Amino acid sequence: MSTYEARRGVEALKQFRLATADICDVTPLTPDDDFEVSSQVFPIALGAGSALLVHSDATGLRYDRTPSHIARVGLDHY
């Protein structure tokens, strides 16, 4: 089963930043009011655990994954 969300504007950017805070910092390349994101999440059961496959479409963004992000969460992400 997957979930789907589409959001727009300053509140959407705020929520997207909260959702990705442990993984990376997000900086929009457009005005905050013009920010748009849609995401579809697919939970996947694996033999050794579980994973999430996330498909997102968004206006231009810059993702910054810093050493502090890596130290905070030992998350594999591709």
C-alpha positions as a Markdown table, in Angstrom:
| # | Residue | x | y | z |
|---|---|---|---|---|
| 1 | Met | 0.0 | 0.0 | 0.0 |
| 2 | Ser | 1.3 | 3.5 | -0.8 |
| 3 | Thr | 0.4 | 6.9 | 0.4 |
| 4 | Tyr | 0.3 | 10.1 | -1.7 |
| 5 | Glu | 0.5 | 13.7 | -0.8 |
| 6 | Ala | 0.6 | 16.9 | -2.8 |
| 7 | Arg | 1.3 | 20.2 | -1.1 |
| 8 | Arg | 2.0 | 23.8 | -2.0 |
| 9 | Gly | 3.3 | 27.0 | -0.4 |
| 10 | Val | 5.1 | 28.0 | 2.8 |
| 11 | Glu | 3.3 | 25.5 | 5.0 |
| 12 | Ala | 4.2 | 22.7 | 2.5 |
| 13 | Leu | 7.9 | 23.7 | 2.7 |
| 14 | Lys | 7.8 | 23.8 | 6.5 |
| 15 | Gln | 6.3 | 20.3 | 6.6 |
| 16 | Phe | 8.8 | 19.0 | 4.0 |
| 17 | Arg | 11.7 | 20.4 | 6.0 |
| 18 | Leu | 10.3 | 18.7 | 9.2 |
| 19 | Ala | 10.0 | 15.4 | 7.4 |
| 20 | Thr | 13.6 | 15.5 | 6.0 |
| 21 | Ala | 15.3 | 17.3 | 9.0 |
| 22 | Asp | 17.1 | 14.1 | 10.2 |
| 23 | Ile | 18.3 | 13.3 | 6.6 |
| 24 | Cys | 19.3 | 16.7 | 5.2 |
| 25 | Asp | 18.7 | 20.4 | 5.0 |
| 26 | Val | 16.4 | 21.6 | 2.2 |
| 27 | Thr | 16.7 | 24.9 | 0.5 |
| 28 | Pro | 14.2 | 25.9 | -2.2 |
| 29 | Leu | 15.5 | 27.5 | -5.4 |
| 30 | Thr | 12.1 | 29.3 | -5.8 |
| 31 | Pro | 10.3 | 31.7 | -3.5 |
| 32 | Asp | 8.8 | 29.8 | -0.5 |
| 33 | Asp | 5.2 | 30.7 | -1.7 |
| 34 | Asp | 5.9 | 28.9 | -5.0 |
| 35 | Phe | 7.2 | 25.7 | -3.4 |
| 36 | Glu | 5.4 | 22.6 | -4.5 |
| 37 | Val | 6.0 | 18.9 | -3.6 |
| 38 | Ser | 4.2 | 15.7 | -4.2 |
| 39 | Ser | 5.4 | 12.4 | -2.6 |
| 40 | Gln | 4.4 | 8.8 | -2.9 |
| 41 | Val | 5.7 | 6.4 | -0.2 |
| 42 | Phe | 5.9 | 2.7 | -0.6 |
| 43 | Pro | 6.8 | 0.6 | 2.5 |
| 44 | Ile | 8.9 | -2.5 | 1.6 |
| 45 | Ala | 9.4 | -5.5 | 3.7 |
| 46 | Leu | 12.9 | -7.0 | 3.4 |
| 47 | Gly | 14.3 | -10.3 | 4.7 |
| 48 | Ala | 16.6 | -8.3 | 7.2 |
| 49 | Gly | 14.1 | -5.5 | 8.1 |
| 50 | Ser | 12.1 | -2.9 | 6.2 |
| 51 | Ala | 12.6 | 0.1 | 4.0 |
| 52 | Leu | 10.7 | 2.9 | 2.5 |
| 53 | Leu | 10.8 | 3.8 | -1.2 |
| 54 | Val | 9.9 | 7.4 | -1.7 |
| 55 | His | 9.1 | 9.1 | -5.0 |
| 56 | Ser | 8.9 | 12.9 | -4.8 |
| 57 | Asp | 8.4 | 15.6 | -7.4 |
| 58 | Ala | 9.2 | 19.2 | -6.3 |
| 59 | Thr | 10.1 | 22.6 | -7.5 |
| 60 | Gly | 13.8 | 23.2 | -7.6 |
| 61 | Leu | 15.6 | 22.3 | -4.3 |
| 62 | Arg | 19.0 | 22.0 | -2.9 |
| 63 | Tyr | 19.7 | 19.1 | -0.4 |
| 64 | Asp | 22.6 | 19.4 | 2.0 |
| 65 | Arg | 23.6 | 16.3 | 3.9 |
| 66 | Thr | 26.1 | 17.4 | 6.5 |
| 67 | Pro | 28.4 | 15.4 | 8.7 |
| 68 | Ser | 26.1 | 16.2 | 11.6 |
| 69 | His | 23.1 | 14.6 | 9.7 |
| 70 | Ile | 25.2 | 11.5 | 9.1 |
| 71 | Ala | 26.3 | 11.4 | 12.8 |
| 72 | Arg | 22.7 | 11.9 | 14.1 |
| 73 | Val | 21.0 | 9.2 | 12.0 |
| 74 | Gly | 22.9 | 6.2 | 10.6 |
| 75 | Leu | 20.5 | 6.0 | 7.8 |
| 76 | Asp | 21.3 | 4.5 | 4.4 |
| 77 | His | 19.7 | 6.6 | 1.7 |
| 78 | Tyr | 20.2 | 6.6 | -2.0 |
